[in-house]
């Protein structure tokens, strides 16, 4: 578990605003201290601690260049990805796709992961990144962050309409926010199951009988020195993305 050392007295302001791109009323949590600036690493560690405390299953931290994955051993899937972005990086992004591959680090420890050719990815489901490949495309070296986003440890089944629709719009909005904000940015993207959204979808691996529960909700937390933005989306045929209060998001996320 991550550890926070020290204490900073902060003031949390709740600002109600209308988000035109997401077409809904949304809350923005703005975190301030007397200098109108809060240590970014402190915020990140605080939020990661909260997420890990909400993890009721054993998990493994997978480190990649520029991002990490918290991977559930029991569920056989990533719980969340955490990555850093700087303004000079987003000015050098490149389009492109590559082949999805298994993460050998999971295979070495005999930890379940979906295969890129698994039948769950036929029909309505696509291979959805937690850490977005485009944001990491500033470095396309063989073992760089862009290549690592195509490891299956970073992938969950996402409804195609959701993945290529509202969730992609949120990623694009986040990209433009990173470009214009005068601050380093840290982002957490995760997937979870919440009981009252819809029925659980279980896919059974025909090769080993593993029962894989497809997450029905995804969330994103964008953190700067000045504010924290939280969004959620539902992984189904009628995809929508909503802004949400930070505390409400944490109450939803139980792995």
ChimeraX commands (.cxc) that place a marker at each C-alpha (Angstrom):
marker #1 position 0.00,0.00,0.00 radius 0.5
marker #1 position 1.17,3.49,-0.78 radius 0.5
marker #1 position 2.03,5.72,2.16 radius 0.5
marker #1 position 1.40,9.44,2.58 radius 0.5
marker #1 position 3.90,11.27,4.74 radius 0.5
marker #1 position 3.11,14.73,6.08 radius 0.5
marker #1 position -0.03,16.83,6.26 radius 0.5
marker #1 position -1.20,19.78,4.21 radius 0.5
marker #1 position -4.19,21.86,5.27 radius 0.5
marker #1 position -6.44,22.32,2.25 radius 0.5
marker #1 position -9.75,23.86,1.38 radius 0.5
marker #1 position -12.10,22.05,-1.00 radius 0.5
marker #1 position -14.46,24.14,-3.10 radius 0.5
marker #1 position -17.34,22.63,-5.07 radius 0.5
marker #1 position -18.14,24.45,-8.29 radius 0.5
marker #1 position -21.29,23.69,-10.26 radius 0.5
marker #1 position -20.85,24.21,-13.98 radius 0.5
marker #1 position -22.44,23.22,-17.26 radius 0.5
marker #1 position -20.28,20.96,-19.41 radius 0.5
marker #1 position -21.25,21.55,-23.06 radius 0.5
marker #1 position -19.20,18.70,-24.50 radius 0.5
marker #1 position -20.73,16.13,-22.13 radius 0.5
marker #1 position -24.13,17.85,-22.20 radius 0.5
marker #1 position -24.87,17.66,-18.52 radius 0.5
marker #1 position -24.48,19.53,-15.29 radius 0.5
marker #1 position -21.26,18.54,-13.60 radius 0.5
marker #1 position -19.28,19.09,-10.46 radius 0.5
marker #1 position -15.67,20.17,-10.41 radius 0.5
marker #1 position -13.74,19.66,-7.21 radius 0.5
marker #1 position -11.18,22.40,-6.78 radius 0.5
marker #1 position -8.51,21.84,-4.17 radius 0.5
marker #1 position -6.69,24.88,-2.85 radius 0.5
marker #1 position -4.34,25.98,-0.13 radius 0.5
marker #1 position -3.25,29.48,0.77 radius 0.5
marker #1 position -0.93,29.59,-2.27 radius 0.5
marker #1 position -3.73,28.36,-4.55 radius 0.5
marker #1 position -1.57,25.36,-5.31 radius 0.5
marker #1 position -1.32,21.88,-3.82 radius 0.5
marker #1 position 1.49,19.39,-4.25 radius 0.5
marker #1 position 0.49,17.15,-7.17 radius 0.5
marker #1 position 2.22,14.06,-5.82 radius 0.5
marker #1 position 0.40,14.46,-2.50 radius 0.5
marker #1 position -2.98,14.49,-4.25 radius 0.5
marker #1 position -2.06,11.50,-6.41 radius 0.5
marker #1 position -0.85,9.39,-3.49 radius 0.5
marker #1 position -3.94,10.31,-1.47 radius 0.5
marker #1 position -6.29,9.19,-4.24 radius 0.5
marker #1 position -4.32,6.01,-5.00 radius 0.5
marker #1 position -4.42,5.13,-1.30 radius 0.5
marker #1 position -8.20,5.51,-1.33 radius 0.5
marker #1 position -8.56,3.33,-4.43 radius 0.5
marker #1 position -6.28,0.61,-3.06 radius 0.5
marker #1 position -8.17,0.61,0.25 radius 0.5
marker #1 position -11.36,0.00,-1.76 radius 0.5
marker #1 position -9.75,-3.05,-3.37 radius 0.5
marker #1 position -11.18,-6.14,-1.70 radius 0.5
marker #1 position -9.20,-8.53,-3.90 radius 0.5
marker #1 position -5.47,-9.29,-4.08 radius 0.5
marker #1 position -3.76,-7.21,-6.74 radius 0.5
marker #1 position -0.37,-6.69,-8.36 radius 0.5
marker #1 position 1.26,-3.42,-9.40 radius 0.5
marker #1 position 2.66,-3.62,-12.96 radius 0.5
marker #1 position 5.14,-0.88,-13.80 radius 0.5
marker #1 position 5.53,0.38,-17.38 radius 0.5
marker #1 position 7.31,3.39,-18.81 radius 0.5
marker #1 position 5.22,6.41,-17.82 radius 0.5
marker #1 position 2.28,4.46,-16.35 radius 0.5
marker #1 position 1.41,1.74,-13.86 radius 0.5
marker #1 position -1.38,-0.85,-13.72 radius 0.5
marker #1 position -3.07,-2.17,-10.59 radius 0.5
marker #1 position -4.00,-5.70,-11.72 radius 0.5
marker #1 position -6.41,-7.99,-9.88 radius 0.5
marker #1 position -5.09,-11.52,-9.52 radius 0.5
marker #1 position -8.53,-12.86,-8.55 radius 0.5
marker #1 position -10.52,-11.06,-11.27 radius 0.5
marker #1 position -7.85,-11.56,-13.95 radius 0.5
marker #1 position -8.04,-7.99,-15.21 radius 0.5
marker #1 position -6.67,-4.48,-14.60 radius 0.5
marker #1 position -8.44,-2.46,-11.90 radius 0.5
marker #1 position -6.97,0.89,-12.86 radius 0.5
marker #1 position -4.11,2.58,-14.70 radius 0.5
marker #1 position -2.26,5.66,-13.47 radius 0.5
marker #1 position -0.19,7.83,-15.77 radius 0.5
marker #1 position 1.64,11.17,-15.92 radius 0.5
marker #1 position 1.41,13.65,-18.79 radius 0.5
marker #1 position 3.35,16.84,-19.49 radius 0.5
marker #1 position 2.61,19.59,-21.98 radius 0.5
marker #1 position 5.77,18.94,-24.03 radius 0.5
marker #1 position 4.68,15.31,-24.48 radius 0.5
marker #1 position 1.21,16.04,-25.87 radius 0.5
marker #1 position 2.72,18.35,-28.48 radius 0.5
marker #1 position 4.53,15.36,-30.01 radius 0.5
marker #1 position 1.78,12.74,-30.29 radius 0.5
marker #1 position 1.49,10.44,-33.31 radius 0.5
marker #1 position -1.43,8.43,-34.61 radius 0.5
marker #1 position -1.13,4.69,-35.15 radius 0.5
marker #1 position -2.16,1.22,-34.05 radius 0.5
marker #1 position -0.30,-1.99,-33.28 radius 0.5
marker #1 position -1.03,-5.61,-32.45 radius 0.5
marker #1 position -2.30,-6.50,-28.96 radius 0.5
marker #1 position -0.07,-8.98,-27.12 radius 0.5
marker #1 position -0.09,-10.91,-23.86 radius 0.5
marker #1 position 1.86,-9.52,-20.92 radius 0.5
marker #1 position 4.64,-12.04,-20.33 radius 0.5
marker #1 position 5.02,-10.82,-16.74 radius 0.5
marker #1 position 1.57,-12.20,-15.91 radius 0.5
marker #1 position 2.24,-15.45,-17.76 radius 0.5
marker #1 position 5.50,-15.88,-15.83 radius 0.5
marker #1 position 3.57,-15.75,-12.54 radius 0.5
marker #1 position 0.69,-17.86,-13.89 radius 0.5
marker #1 position -1.80,-14.98,-13.42 radius 0.5
marker #1 position -4.86,-15.07,-15.66 radius 0.5
marker #1 position -5.19,-12.54,-18.48 radius 0.5
marker #1 position -7.44,-12.39,-21.50 radius 0.5
marker #1 position -5.87,-13.52,-24.75 radius 0.5
marker #1 position -5.99,-10.98,-27.61 radius 0.5
marker #1 position -7.91,-13.53,-29.71 radius 0.5
marker #1 position -10.44,-14.43,-26.97 radius 0.5
marker #1 position -14.02,-14.85,-28.19 radius 0.5
marker #1 position -15.20,-12.19,-25.73 radius 0.5
marker #1 position -13.90,-9.64,-28.25 radius 0.5
marker #1 position -16.30,-10.76,-30.95 radius 0.5
marker #1 position -19.70,-9.20,-31.43 radius 0.5
marker #1 position -20.35,-6.07,-29.39 radius 0.5
marker #1 position -17.10,-6.04,-27.37 radius 0.5
marker #1 position -13.79,-4.43,-28.36 radius 0.5
marker #1 position -10.36,-4.31,-26.72 radius 0.5
marker #1 position -10.49,-1.18,-24.60 radius 0.5
marker #1 position -7.39,0.56,-23.22 radius 0.5
marker #1 position -7.28,1.86,-19.67 radius 0.5
marker #1 position -4.14,3.91,-20.29 radius 0.5
marker #1 position -4.92,5.42,-23.74 radius 0.5
marker #1 position -2.48,4.55,-26.52 radius 0.5
marker #1 position -2.73,7.98,-28.19 radius 0.5
marker #1 position -1.68,9.88,-25.05 radius 0.5
marker #1 position 1.41,7.64,-24.82 radius 0.5
marker #1 position 2.35,7.95,-28.51 radius 0.5
marker #1 position 5.03,10.59,-27.85 radius 0.5
marker #1 position 7.39,7.60,-27.45 radius 0.5
marker #1 position 6.91,4.77,-29.94 radius 0.5
marker #1 position 10.13,2.95,-29.15 radius 0.5
marker #1 position 9.99,-0.86,-28.92 radius 0.5
marker #1 position 9.58,-0.91,-25.13 radius 0.5
marker #1 position 8.21,2.59,-24.75 radius 0.5
marker #1 position 4.89,3.60,-23.16 radius 0.5
marker #1 position 2.91,3.45,-26.42 radius 0.5
marker #1 position 3.87,-0.19,-27.02 radius 0.5
marker #1 position 3.06,-1.05,-23.38 radius 0.5
marker #1 position -0.53,0.20,-23.76 radius 0.5
marker #1 position -1.11,-2.74,-26.15 radius 0.5
marker #1 position -0.27,-5.32,-23.49 radius 0.5
marker #1 position -3.36,-7.24,-22.36 radius 0.5
marker #1 position -2.67,-6.19,-18.76 radius 0.5
marker #1 position -3.97,-2.76,-19.87 radius 0.5
marker #1 position -7.07,-4.04,-21.68 radius 0.5
marker #1 position -10.69,-4.71,-20.71 radius 0.5
marker #1 position -13.66,-5.68,-22.91 radius 0.5
marker #1 position -15.49,-2.46,-23.79 radius 0.5
marker #1 position -18.76,-2.14,-25.62 radius 0.5
marker #1 position -17.86,-0.88,-29.11 radius 0.5
marker #1 position -20.45,1.90,-29.04 radius 0.5
marker #1 position -19.10,3.10,-25.71 radius 0.5
marker #1 position -15.40,2.70,-26.55 radius 0.5
marker #1 position -15.67,4.52,-29.90 radius 0.5
marker #1 position -18.29,6.99,-28.72 radius 0.5
marker #1 position -18.64,8.86,-25.45 radius 0.5
marker #1 position -15.53,7.37,-23.85 radius 0.5
marker #1 position -13.41,8.41,-26.82 radius 0.5
marker #1 position -14.94,11.90,-26.60 radius 0.5
marker #1 position -13.88,12.05,-22.95 radius 0.5
marker #1 position -10.31,11.01,-23.87 radius 0.5
marker #1 position -10.20,13.73,-26.54 radius 0.5
marker #1 position -11.52,16.32,-24.08 radius 0.5
marker #1 position -8.86,15.22,-21.57 radius 0.5
marker #1 position -6.17,15.58,-24.25 radius 0.5
marker #1 position -7.25,19.19,-24.99 radius 0.5
marker #1 position -7.40,19.95,-21.27 radius 0.5
marker #1 position -3.83,18.69,-20.82 radius 0.5
marker #1 position -2.66,20.85,-23.73 radius 0.5
marker #1 position -4.02,24.08,-22.28 radius 0.5
marker #1 position -3.55,23.66,-18.51 radius 0.5
marker #1 position -0.44,25.27,-17.04 radius 0.5
marker #1 position 0.44,22.33,-14.82 radius 0.5
marker #1 position 1.67,18.73,-14.98 radius 0.5
marker #1 position -1.27,16.32,-15.11 radius 0.5
marker #1 position -1.78,12.92,-13.52 radius 0.5
marker #1 position -4.63,10.70,-14.67 radius 0.5
marker #1 position -6.23,7.57,-13.22 radius 0.5
marker #1 position -8.47,5.42,-15.44 radius 0.5
marker #1 position -10.24,2.40,-13.99 radius 0.5
marker #1 position -12.95,-0.19,-14.47 radius 0.5
marker #1 position -15.35,-1.57,-11.87 radius 0.5
marker #1 position -18.63,-3.37,-11.38 radius 0.5
marker #1 position -21.50,-1.71,-9.56 radius 0.5
marker #1 position -24.49,-3.88,-8.75 radius 0.5
marker #1 position -27.33,-1.45,-9.42 radius 0.5
marker #1 position -26.39,-0.49,-13.01 radius 0.5
marker #1 position -27.31,-3.65,-14.90 radius 0.5
marker #1 position -26.96,-7.41,-14.72 radius 0.5
marker #1 position -23.51,-8.90,-14.37 radius 0.5
marker #1 position -22.00,-10.22,-17.61 radius 0.5
marker #1 position -19.82,-13.29,-17.13 radius 0.5
marker #1 position -17.68,-14.64,-19.96 radius 0.5
marker #1 position -16.26,-18.16,-19.48 radius 0.5
marker #1 position -12.88,-18.98,-21.01 radius 0.5
marker #1 position -13.46,-22.26,-22.85 radius 0.5
marker #1 position -9.79,-23.25,-22.53 radius 0.5
marker #1 position -9.49,-23.16,-18.73 radius 0.5
marker #1 position -12.98,-22.40,-17.40 radius 0.5
marker #1 position -12.00,-19.01,-15.92 radius 0.5
marker #1 position -15.09,-16.91,-15.20 radius 0.5
marker #1 position -14.36,-13.34,-16.30 radius 0.5
marker #1 position -16.75,-10.65,-15.13 radius 0.5
marker #1 position -16.93,-7.79,-17.64 radius 0.5
marker #1 position -16.83,-4.39,-15.86 radius 0.5
marker #1 position -20.02,-2.38,-16.29 radius 0.5
marker #1 position -18.54,1.00,-15.32 radius 0.5
marker #1 position -15.40,2.96,-16.17 radius 0.5
marker #1 position -14.10,6.05,-14.46 radius 0.5
marker #1 position -11.46,8.70,-14.97 radius 0.5
marker #1 position -9.79,11.04,-12.46 radius 0.5
marker #1 position -7.76,13.96,-13.83 radius 0.5
marker #1 position -5.48,15.63,-11.28 radius 0.5
marker #1 position -3.55,18.90,-11.51 radius 0.5
marker #1 position -1.99,21.17,-8.91 radius 0.5
marker #1 position -5.22,23.15,-8.85 radius 0.5
marker #1 position -8.15,20.80,-9.32 radius 0.5
marker #1 position -9.38,17.22,-9.65 radius 0.5
marker #1 position -11.94,16.21,-12.29 radius 0.5
marker #1 position -13.87,12.95,-12.04 radius 0.5
marker #1 position -15.98,11.23,-14.72 radius 0.5
marker #1 position -17.78,7.90,-15.05 radius 0.5
marker #1 position -19.26,6.00,-17.99 radius 0.5
marker #1 position -21.32,2.84,-18.32 radius 0.5
marker #1 position -20.05,-0.01,-20.46 radius 0.5
marker #1 position -23.25,-0.86,-22.35 radius 0.5
marker #1 position -25.20,-0.34,-25.57 radius 0.5
marker #1 position -26.54,3.05,-24.43 radius 0.5
marker #1 position -23.25,4.70,-23.49 radius 0.5
marker #1 position -23.15,7.95,-21.55 radius 0.5
marker #1 position -20.40,9.75,-19.64 radius 0.5
marker #1 position -21.10,11.88,-16.59 radius 0.5
marker #1 position -19.07,14.06,-14.28 radius 0.5
marker #1 position -19.28,13.03,-10.64 radius 0.5
marker #1 position -18.16,14.25,-7.25 radius 0.5
marker #1 position -14.92,12.70,-6.02 radius 0.5
marker #1 position -16.41,11.31,-2.78 radius 0.5
marker #1 position -19.38,9.82,-4.67 radius 0.5
marker #1 position -17.00,8.11,-7.08 radius 0.5
marker #1 position -15.03,6.51,-4.26 radius 0.5
marker #1 position -18.27,5.24,-2.71 radius 0.5
marker #1 position -19.15,3.55,-6.00 radius 0.5
marker #1 position -15.82,1.82,-6.55 radius 0.5
marker #1 position -15.64,-1.50,-4.72 radius 0.5
marker #1 position -13.57,-4.20,-6.38 radius 0.5
marker link #1:1,2 radius 0.2
marker link #1:2,3 radius 0.2
marker link #1:3,4 radius 0.2
marker link #1:4,5 radius 0.2
marker link #1:5,6 radius 0.2
marker link #1:6,7 radius 0.2
marker link #1:7,8 radius 0.2
marker link #1:8,9 radius 0.2
marker link #1:9,10 radius 0.2
marker link #1:10,11 radius 0.2
marker link #1:11,12 radius 0.2
marker link #1:12,13 radius 0.2
marker link #1:13,14 radius 0.2
marker link #1:14,15 radius 0.2
marker link #1:15,16 radius 0.2
marker link #1:16,17 radius 0.2
marker link #1:17,18 radius 0.2
marker link #1:18,19 radius 0.2
marker link #1:19,20 radius 0.2
marker link #1:20,21 radius 0.2
marker link #1:21,22 radius 0.2
marker link #1:22,23 radius 0.2
marker link #1:23,24 radius 0.2
marker link #1:24,25 radius 0.2
marker link #1:25,26 radius 0.2
marker link #1:26,27 radius 0.2
marker link #1:27,28 radius 0.2
marker link #1:28,29 radius 0.2
marker link #1:29,30 radius 0.2
marker link #1:30,31 radius 0.2
marker link #1:31,32 radius 0.2
marker link #1:32,33 radius 0.2
marker link #1:33,34 radius 0.2
marker link #1:34,35 radius 0.2
marker link #1:35,36 radius 0.2
marker link #1:36,37 radius 0.2
marker link #1:37,38 radius 0.2
marker link #1:38,39 radius 0.2
marker link #1:39,40 radius 0.2
marker link #1:40,41 radius 0.2
marker link #1:41,42 radius 0.2
marker link #1:42,43 radius 0.2
marker link #1:43,44 radius 0.2
marker link #1:44,45 radius 0.2
marker link #1:45,46 radius 0.2
marker link #1:46,47 radius 0.2
marker link #1:47,48 radius 0.2
marker link #1:48,49 radius 0.2
marker link #1:49,50 radius 0.2
marker link #1:50,51 radius 0.2
marker link #1:51,52 radius 0.2
marker link #1:52,53 radius 0.2
marker link #1:53,54 radius 0.2
marker link #1:54,55 radius 0.2
marker link #1:55,56 radius 0.2
marker link #1:56,57 radius 0.2
marker link #1:57,58 radius 0.2
marker link #1:58,59 radius 0.2
marker link #1:59,60 radius 0.2
marker link #1:60,61 radius 0.2
marker link #1:61,62 radius 0.2
marker link #1:62,63 radius 0.2
marker link #1:63,64 radius 0.2
marker link #1:64,65 radius 0.2
marker link #1:65,66 radius 0.2
marker link #1:66,67 radius 0.2
marker link #1:67,68 radius 0.2
marker link #1:68,69 radius 0.2
marker link #1:69,70 radius 0.2
marker link #1:70,71 radius 0.2
marker link #1:71,72 radius 0.2
marker link #1:72,73 radius 0.2
marker link #1:73,74 radius 0.2
marker link #1:74,75 radius 0.2
marker link #1:75,76 radius 0.2
marker link #1:76,77 radius 0.2
marker link #1:77,78 radius 0.2
marker link #1:78,79 radius 0.2
marker link #1:79,80 radius 0.2
marker link #1:80,81 radius 0.2
marker link #1:81,82 radius 0.2
marker link #1:82,83 radius 0.2
marker link #1:83,84 radius 0.2
marker link #1:84,85 radius 0.2
marker link #1:85,86 radius 0.2
marker link #1:86,87 radius 0.2
marker link #1:87,88 radius 0.2
marker link #1:88,89 radius 0.2
marker link #1:89,90 radius 0.2
marker link #1:90,91 radius 0.2
marker link #1:91,92 radius 0.2
marker link #1:92,93 radius 0.2
marker link #1:93,94 radius 0.2
marker link #1:94,95 radius 0.2
marker link #1:95,96 radius 0.2
marker link #1:96,97 radius 0.2
marker link #1:97,98 radius 0.2
marker link #1:98,99 radius 0.2
marker link #1:99,100 radius 0.2
marker link #1:100,101 radius 0.2
marker link #1:101,102 radius 0.2
marker link #1:102,103 radius 0.2
marker link #1:103,104 radius 0.2
marker link #1:104,105 radius 0.2
marker link #1:105,106 radius 0.2
marker link #1:106,107 radius 0.2
marker link #1:107,108 radius 0.2
marker link #1:108,109 radius 0.2
marker link #1:109,110 radius 0.2
marker link #1:110,111 radius 0.2
marker link #1:111,112 radius 0.2
marker link #1:112,113 radius 0.2
marker link #1:113,114 radius 0.2
marker link #1:114,115 radius 0.2
marker link #1:115,116 radius 0.2
marker link #1:116,117 radius 0.2
marker link #1:117,118 radius 0.2
marker link #1:118,119 radius 0.2
marker link #1:119,120 radius 0.2
marker link #1:120,121 radius 0.2
marker link #1:121,122 radius 0.2
marker link #1:122,123 radius 0.2
marker link #1:123,124 radius 0.2
marker link #1:124,125 radius 0.2
marker link #1:125,126 radius 0.2
marker link #1:126,127 radius 0.2
marker link #1:127,128 radius 0.2
marker link #1:128,129 radius 0.2
marker link #1:129,130 radius 0.2
marker link #1:130,131 radius 0.2
marker link #1:131,132 radius 0.2
marker link #1:132,133 radius 0.2
marker link #1:133,134 radius 0.2
marker link #1:134,135 radius 0.2
marker link #1:135,136 radius 0.2
marker link #1:136,137 radius 0.2
marker link #1:137,138 radius 0.2
marker link #1:138,139 radius 0.2
marker link #1:139,140 radius 0.2
marker link #1:140,141 radius 0.2
marker link #1:141,142 radius 0.2
marker link #1:142,143 radius 0.2
marker link #1:143,144 radius 0.2
marker link #1:144,145 radius 0.2
marker link #1:145,146 radius 0.2
marker link #1:146,147 radius 0.2
marker link #1:147,148 radius 0.2
marker link #1:148,149 radius 0.2
marker link #1:149,150 radius 0.2
marker link #1:150,151 radius 0.2
marker link #1:151,152 radius 0.2
marker link #1:152,153 radius 0.2
marker link #1:153,154 radius 0.2
marker link #1:154,155 radius 0.2
marker link #1:155,156 radius 0.2
marker link #1:156,157 radius 0.2
marker link #1:157,158 radius 0.2
marker link #1:158,159 radius 0.2
marker link #1:159,160 radius 0.2
marker link #1:160,161 radius 0.2
marker link #1:161,162 radius 0.2
marker link #1:162,163 radius 0.2
marker link #1:163,164 radius 0.2
marker link #1:164,165 radius 0.2
marker link #1:165,166 radius 0.2
marker link #1:166,167 radius 0.2
marker link #1:167,168 radius 0.2
marker link #1:168,169 radius 0.2
marker link #1:169,170 radius 0.2
marker link #1:170,171 radius 0.2
marker link #1:171,172 radius 0.2
marker link #1:172,173 radius 0.2
marker link #1:173,174 radius 0.2
marker link #1:174,175 radius 0.2
marker link #1:175,176 radius 0.2
marker link #1:176,177 radius 0.2
marker link #1:177,178 radius 0.2
marker link #1:178,179 radius 0.2
marker link #1:179,180 radius 0.2
marker link #1:180,181 radius 0.2
marker link #1:181,182 radius 0.2
marker link #1:182,183 radius 0.2
marker link #1:183,184 radius 0.2
marker link #1:184,185 radius 0.2
marker link #1:185,186 radius 0.2
marker link #1:186,187 radius 0.2
marker link #1:187,188 radius 0.2
marker link #1:188,189 radius 0.2
marker link #1:189,190 radius 0.2
marker link #1:190,191 radius 0.2
marker link #1:191,192 radius 0.2
marker link #1:192,193 radius 0.2
marker link #1:193,194 radius 0.2
marker link #1:194,195 radius 0.2
marker link #1:195,196 radius 0.2
marker link #1:196,197 radius 0.2
marker link #1:197,198 radius 0.2
marker link #1:198,199 radius 0.2
marker link #1:199,200 radius 0.2
marker link #1:200,201 radius 0.2
marker link #1:201,202 radius 0.2
marker link #1:202,203 radius 0.2
marker link #1:203,204 radius 0.2
marker link #1:204,205 radius 0.2
marker link #1:205,206 radius 0.2
marker link #1:206,207 radius 0.2
marker link #1:207,208 radius 0.2
marker link #1:208,209 radius 0.2
marker link #1:209,210 radius 0.2
marker link #1:210,211 radius 0.2
marker link #1:211,212 radius 0.2
marker link #1:212,213 radius 0.2
marker link #1:213,214 radius 0.2
marker link #1:214,215 radius 0.2
marker link #1:215,216 radius 0.2
marker link #1:216,217 radius 0.2
marker link #1:217,218 radius 0.2
marker link #1:218,219 radius 0.2
marker link #1:219,220 radius 0.2
marker link #1:220,221 radius 0.2
marker link #1:221,222 radius 0.2
marker link #1:222,223 radius 0.2
marker link #1:223,224 radius 0.2
marker link #1:224,225 radius 0.2
marker link #1:225,226 radius 0.2
marker link #1:226,227 radius 0.2
marker link #1:227,228 radius 0.2
marker link #1:228,229 radius 0.2
marker link #1:229,230 radius 0.2
marker link #1:230,231 radius 0.2
marker link #1:231,232 radius 0.2
marker link #1:232,233 radius 0.2
marker link #1:233,234 radius 0.2
marker link #1:234,235 radius 0.2
marker link #1:235,236 radius 0.2
marker link #1:236,237 radius 0.2
marker link #1:237,238 radius 0.2
marker link #1:238,239 radius 0.2
marker link #1:239,240 radius 0.2
marker link #1:240,241 radius 0.2
marker link #1:241,242 radius 0.2
marker link #1:242,243 radius 0.2
marker link #1:243,244 radius 0.2
marker link #1:244,245 radius 0.2
marker link #1:245,246 radius 0.2
marker link #1:246,247 radius 0.2
marker link #1:247,248 radius 0.2
marker link #1:248,249 radius 0.2
marker link #1:249,250 radius 0.2
marker link #1:250,251 radius 0.2
marker link #1:251,252 radius 0.2
marker link #1:252,253 radius 0.2
marker link #1:253,254 radius 0.2
marker link #1:254,255 radius 0.2
view
